[in-house]
Amino acid sequence: MKRGVRVKVSGWGRVPVREAEEVLDEDLRAAVEGASLTRGLGRSYGDASLPRREGARVAASRRADRLLAFDPESGVLRAEAGLSLARLHELFLPRGFASPVAPGTEHVTLGGMVAADVHGKNHHGAGTFGAHVRALRLGLADGRELEVSDAHEPELFHATQGGMGLTGHVLEVELALERIPSPWIRQETEPLRDLDELLEKLSAASATWPNTVVHVDPLARGRHLGRGVLVKARWAAPDEAPAAPPRPRRRLTLPVDLPDWALNRTSARLVNEAYRLTNGRSRASLVAPWTFFHPLDFLLEWNRGYGRRGFTQYQAVIPREAGRDAVRSLFETLVASGEPAFLCVVKDFGAEGRGLLSFPRPGTTASIDLPLRGARTQALVDALNGVVIEAGGRVYLAKDALTRREHLAAMEGPRLAAFDAVRRRFDPQRCLSSALAVRLLGDPP
């Protein structure tokens, strides 16, 4: 067994922080030996990629990033789990292929995309990442390797999609890339006055555009509740785009942590007003794909903007059958709390993913960035979860940091039982675990 290095690790929200024995190796099979979890680039926001206890062993996959096979006719790619989305697009966008699903950051590995069963701005049409995965190579808790797919061990295959790394170490991923007409994005923006207009126009746009998203002012209240900017996008046709691919963008780095006193409703209001004034008019434009799919990635370490106390991103889905009043209740609860929200994004969800714990289901999802302020933030998450439970919705485990175990049980019920049955079959001793699994699933610490 390889020796690891003692390091401090956290999620993208920066809190909590935990010491881990990290094994980093190009040979992922060697790295996962004796590890309780595989960690990619650490972009889950809360504790999903943290060890179950201080000093526990984790495998780091980021050096295991080789391409293993690619069929240019079908677009099927097989690669090691540590390949990042950024590297995939660097290699394949110029060749006319892209990931069929792109989350909000390109700094995520294929293994992480499987574990969270990530979704993008095209979920209403393309579904989750797992819908495009053909097969997985897993390292099981007992040391065996297993190839899983719809045809072989389908229960384990589906439990791994959205299973937060708790069913096996993802070693290899086989997926179908999307063939694209050009490496450019054609987008249109449109201002929205209020929540009713948001829901109406988002639904209408999703019927005709493959990618849709609304940037909402989370502090607007009264008749302005839910105001924002709708962005609709598609891959540009060859006759709409330059012959040359977009140039790599210049990246900046946030060099310091902002002080805690800078994070308040006034500064949050300024941030949201600046976005609305800059983007809040109807226009069409041609942009690089990362400008649309990953707008915050141009600023490296942007999470330092939330200071040393860190932040959480609360993301929940309100089922379509719950109606507009449930979505309104979620936003009214947020506004009534008085907590400063610096970012809020709303998307339209389509069909439920096939993963046993996949997050999306038909309805409206909202993602809300909140600076961590102790009991006040916990109280807000509790209140938001109350709205979600009543509506029959659920929260996204890849973003979660503060949901209580009883709240998750109320949201997930039968799905948790089905997921637990697969874990018991393949890992009865709970050798594979995480801080999230201890907090929410009752794993031993």
N, C-alpha and C positions, 0 to 999 in steps of 0.2 A: 504494500500500500504506500502510495506517495505521501510525503509529508507536505502539509499545507502551511500557509503563512497566516499569522494572526492579523486580522484587519477589522476596522470598524465599517459596518455597512448600514445603509438605510435605503428606503424607497425614495422616489422622486420628491415626495413631500418633506423629506429630510428628518422626519420624526415618525416613529421611534428609531433610535440608533442601537445597534447590537453588535457585539464582537462575534466574529466567525473565524473558523479555520478554513480559509479559502484555498482550494486546489485549482490552479490555473495551468492548463496543459493543452497542447494541440491535439493530444490523444484524449478525446472526451471519455472514452471507455475506461481509461486509467483514472481519470479525474473523478468519475462518479463512484468508484469503489469505496464503500463505507460512508458515502455522503447521504445526508438526509434530504437534500434538495439540490436542484440545479438552478443556478442564477445566471441570467443573461446579462443585459446591460442595465438592469436595475430601474426600469422605467415604470414599474407598477408603483402606485403612489403611496400606499400604506405599508403593510407588513407582509404582503404575499410572498416577497422574495427574501425574507429574513429567516434565519435559523430558528428552530423551535426554542432553543435555550442559548444562553451565552456560551460562546466557544464551540458550538456544534459545527460539524464539518459540512461545507457546501462545495459543490463543484461549480467552477466558472466556465462557461461555454464559449466565451467570446473569441478565443483563438481557434476553436474548431469550426472553421468557416469555409471549408472547401466545397467547390462544386463537384458533384459526383457524376452527373449525367444530365444531358439536355437534348430533347428532340425538337428541332426547329419546325417540324411539320405540325405536331400536336401542341407544342408549347409546354410540354410536361418537363419539369425540372426536379431533379433530386439533389439535395445539398445537405451538408452537415447543419445541425441545429443552431450553431453559433453564427451562421451567416446573417448579417444585418440587412434590414430593408434598404438602408442607404447604399450599401454595397451592391445589393441586387439591382437596384435601379441604375446605379452607375454603370453596371455591366450590360443591362438589358434594354433600357430605354432607347439608346441609339440603335438597337437591333430590332425595334418595333414590338417590344413586349414590356409589360408592367405587372406588378402584383395585382391580382384581381380585387384585393381589398387593402386599403391603406389607412391605418389609424392616424391619430393626430401627431405622432412623431415618427420620424424615420430611424430613430436610434433605438431600435428594438430588434431582437433576433427572431429567426423563424420559430425556434423553440418557444420563445415567449409569446409569439403570435398564436401558436397552437394552444399553449397553456391558458391564455386569457380568452381564446376564441375571439379575437379582436374583430371589431366592426369599423366601418368607415362612413363617409358621407353618402355612400351608394347602397346602404343596407337595404333600403326599400326595394331594390332591384336585384342586387348581387348576393345578399345574405351575408353571413359571417365568413371569416377566413376558412373555417372548417369545412364550409360547403365546397371548397376548391381543393382540399387536401385529399390526395388519392391513397396515401399509405404513410405509416410512421414506423420507424425502428425505435423500440423502447428498451431501456435497461431496467429490468424489474428489481424489486426489493431483494429478491433471493439470489441475485447475481445473473440470472438468465437474460438472454436477449430474445426479443420477440418482434416479428413483423406483424403489424395489425392494420386492418382495413375493413371495409364493409363486408368483405368475403371471409376474413379470418379474425376471430375474436372481436366481432363488431361491438360488443358491449364495452370492452376495454378501449377500443378505438374511439367510441363516442364519449366515454367518460373522460378521456384524456383531453378532448376538445372543450376548453373551459374549466378543466379540472385543476387548474392552478398548480400544476406540477406535482400533484399528490398521488398520481396513479403509476408513475414510472418516469425515469429520466429520458427525455426525448433526445435521441442520438442523431436521427436523420429524418428529413421531411421530404415527401414527394407531393408536389402540387402542380396544378395547371395554371400557367401564367395567362394573362389576358393579352391578346394581340391588339395593338393600338395603331391608329392611322398616322399619328405623328407624336412626337414627345412634347407637345404643347397643349395647354388647356385654354379653352374658350369659356369665359365666364361672364355672367351678368349679375349686377347687384340691383336691389330694389328696397327702398325704405318701407318700414311697416309701422303703422300708427299705434297699434294696440294688440292685445292677445287674440282677440277675435280675428283680426286681419292676419295675424301671424299664422294661426291654425288653418285658416281658409287658403291662404296663398301658398303655404308650405305644402299642403295636400295637393293643390293644383299643380304646383311645380314638380312634385315627385311623380306625378302621372306622366310627365313628358321629358323630364331631365334625369339623367342617370345619377347626378350628384347634387344634393341640396343640403343647405345648412343655414341656420339663422343665428346671428350674433345678437344676443338680447341684452338690453340694459337691465341688470338685475336689481337696480335701485329705484327704477321708475315705479310710481304708484298711482292709484286713482285711475283716471281715464287713460293714463299713459302706461298702465301695467302691461308688460309684455312687448313694449315697442322695441324695434330692433332693425336689423338689416338682413334681408334674405339674399343669399348667394347661390346661384344655380350654375352648374358647370358640366362640361363634357370634354372629351378629347377632341382637339381641333382636327378638322379634315386637312389633307395635304395642301389643298388650294387656299386654305386660310392661314397656314403657318409658314414661317421662314424655312428655307431648306436646311439651314444649320440648326442643330439642337441648341437649347438654351445653355448659356454659360453657367458654370458652377457659381453659386452666389457667394459673395463675401460674407464671412461670419464674424460676428463680434462676440466678446465674452463679457459677462457682467462680473467685474473684478472684485466686488465687495458685497457683503451682506448689508441689505438696507436695515436701518435701525427700526426697532419695533414701533416707535412713536410715529413713523411715517405711514403705517398701515391703519387707516381709519376711513370713515365714511366719506370724508372730504376728498382724500386722495383717490378713493375708489370711484367717486363721482366724477372726478377730473379724468381718470383713465377711460371710463365709459363714455363720457361726453366727447373726449378727443376722438375715440373710434367712430362715434356716430357722425361727427362733423366731417371726418376724413372720408368715410365710406358711405355715408347715408344719402346717396343720390343714385338715381337710375343711370346705369352706364354699362357698356359692354367692353371687354378688354381681352387681350391675349396675354397669358402669364405662363411662367414656368410651373411645372407640376408641384414643386415643393412650396411655391408661394400659396397655392390653394390648399394642398393637402396638409402641409406642415408649417403653418405660418410662424410659429414661435421658435422653430429650430434655428433660425438665423442668429438668435442670441443664445450662445452656449451658456450653460449654468444659469438660465433665467430663473430657476427656482430660488436662487439667492435673493431675489427681489422680495421674498416673503420673510427674510430675516432668519435668525437662528431658531426661532420658535417653530418655524416650518408652516406648512399649510396642508389642507386636504382638498381633494376634489370629490364632491358628492355627486354621484350620477345615479339616476333612477329612471325607470320607464313606467309611464302611466298607460295601462292597456287602453286600446281604442274603445272598448265597450264601456269603460268607466266614464267617458264623455268629457266635454270641455270643462265642466265644473270641477272635476278632479285636478286637471292641469292648472286651472285658476287657483285652486286651493293651495297647490304646491307653491306657486309664486307669491300668493298672499301670505303664506306662512313665512317664507323667506323675508319678505319686505317688513312684516310685523316684528321680526326678531331684532331689527336694528343692527344686525351684523354687517360688516363691510364685505361685499362680494365684488371681486375684481374682474371676473370673467364668467359669462354664462353662454352656453351654446345649446341650441335645441335642434334635434334632428327627427326625421320621420323613420320609424322602424317598420320593416316588412315581416316576413314569416319568421317564426321561431327557429333558432338554430337546432341542429341535431345533437349537439353536445348535451350531456345530462344536466350540466349546470351552465350552459350557455346563457348569457345575459339577455340578449334581445328577444322581444316578442312584439307583435303588431301593436303600434301605439306611438306615443310621443315620449322622447327621452330628453332630459335636461341634465347638463353637466355644469356644476357651479364650483368655482374656486373660492375657498375661504381660508383666511389666515387662522392658524390655530391660536385660540384664546381661552384654553382651559375649559372650565365647566360651561361657559357660555356657548362654545362651539358644540360641545357634547349635547347640550340642551336643544340646540337648533337641529342637529342631526336626529335626535330622538323625535322631535316634532315633525320633521320632514318624513321620517320613517313611518310615523303614525298615519300621515296622509297616504303614503304609498301602500301600506298594508290595507287600509280601508278600500283603496281603489283596486286591490288585487295585483299590484305591481311588484317590482323587485329592484334591488340595487346591484351595482357592478362590482364584483369582488376585486377586480384588478385596480380599482380606484379607492376602495373602502379602507378606512382606518378606524372608524368610531361606531359602526353598527354593533348593537348588542346581540348576543347569541339568541336570545328569545325573539328578537325582531326578525333575524334571518329565518328562524324556524317558522315563524308566522307567515313569512313570504314564500318560503320554498317547500315546506312540508314534505309531500311525496317525492319531490325531486331529490331532496337530501337523502331520503331513505334509499332510493335507487342508486345514488352515487355511493353511499356508504356500503351497500351490498357488493358493489364491484371492488371497492377498496379492501373489504374483508376477504374477498376471494383471492386477490393477488398480493395483498400485504396485510395479513391478519395481525401482525405485531406492530403495525404503524411505524415501520422503519422510515418511511418517507413522510415527512411532515414539515411544518413551517410555523412561524409565529401566528399567521392567520388561522391555521388549522387548530392551534391551541385555543385561540380567542373565540372562534366561531363554531368549530366542529367538535369540541370537547376532546381533542387529542391530549395525551399526557404531556406535560411540559418537560 
